[in-house]
Amino acid sequence: MIDQSRIMTFLAAKDHERARDFYEKTLGLKLLSDDLFAMVFDADGTMLRVQKVKDFTPQPFTALGWQVNDIASSIDRLSEKGVVFARYAWMDQDERGIWTTPDGAKVAWFNDPDGNVLSLTQFLTAC
């Protein structure tokens, strides 16, 4: 049944070349395939399908996120590769753009080339 099946995730991209470069080179995901319909990446055992679309309006909320052990060093490594972390005027974020949730988790957001909102989260305890 579905409760014993692997999950996969989807994003959309208009600029396929930039999306491939971002996910493969900037984020370091392994490209599994690239055809007329989608690019498929391995995200630590989870399939990420970046669908090739002609028109797309990104949503204003997080579409995909990663659980990390050390958010500060993850941000530093991605920043060195040109990733810019989002700043929200209404949110109390530190100098790296990290927001601490009421339960102590740390979260930071960034966008892919098509404007999909992506995030990093460091939980206090493993989930």
MOSUL-V914222 format. One record per residue. N is the residue number from 1. SS is DSSP state (h for helix, s for strand, l for the rest). OMEGA is omega in whole degrees, -180 to 180 (NA if undefined). Layout:
N,SS,OMEGA
N,SS,OMEGA
This chain:
1,l,-175
2,h,180
3,h,178
4,h,-180
5,l,179
6,l,177
7,l,173
8,s,-176
9,s,-176
10,s,169
11,s,178
12,s,179
13,s,173
14,l,-178
15,l,-172
16,h,-179
17,h,179
18,h,180
19,h,-180
20,h,180
21,h,-179
22,h,-176
23,h,-178
24,h,-173
25,h,-178
26,h,-178
27,l,176
28,l,179
29,l,180
30,s,176
31,s,179
32,s,178
33,s,179
34,s,180
35,l,-178
36,l,-172
37,l,-175
38,s,167
39,s,-179
40,s,-179
41,s,173
42,s,177
43,s,-179
44,l,178
45,l,175
46,s,179
47,s,173
48,s,177
49,s,176
50,s,-175
51,s,178
52,s,-177
53,l,178
54,l,-178
55,l,-175
56,l,173
57,l,-178
58,l,178
59,l,-177
60,l,-179
61,l,-177
62,s,179
63,s,-176
64,s,180
65,s,180
66,s,173
67,s,-178
68,l,179
69,l,-178
70,l,-174
71,h,-178
72,h,-180
73,h,176
74,h,178
75,h,-180
76,h,180
77,h,180
78,h,178
79,h,177
80,h,179
81,l,176
82,l,179
83,l,179
84,l,-179
85,s,-174
86,l,174
87,l,178
88,l,-175
89,l,-176
90,l,-175
91,l,179
92,l,-178
93,s,178
94,l,-175
95,l,178
96,l,-177
97,l,-178
98,l,174
99,s,176
100,s,-179
101,l,178
102,l,180
103,l,174
104,l,176
105,l,180
106,s,-176
107,s,174
108,s,-175
109,s,175
110,s,-178
111,s,171
112,l,-177
113,l,179
114,l,177
115,l,174
116,l,179
117,s,180
118,s,-178
119,s,170
120,s,178
121,s,172
122,s,178
123,l,177
124,l,177
125,l,-180
126,l,179
127,l,NA
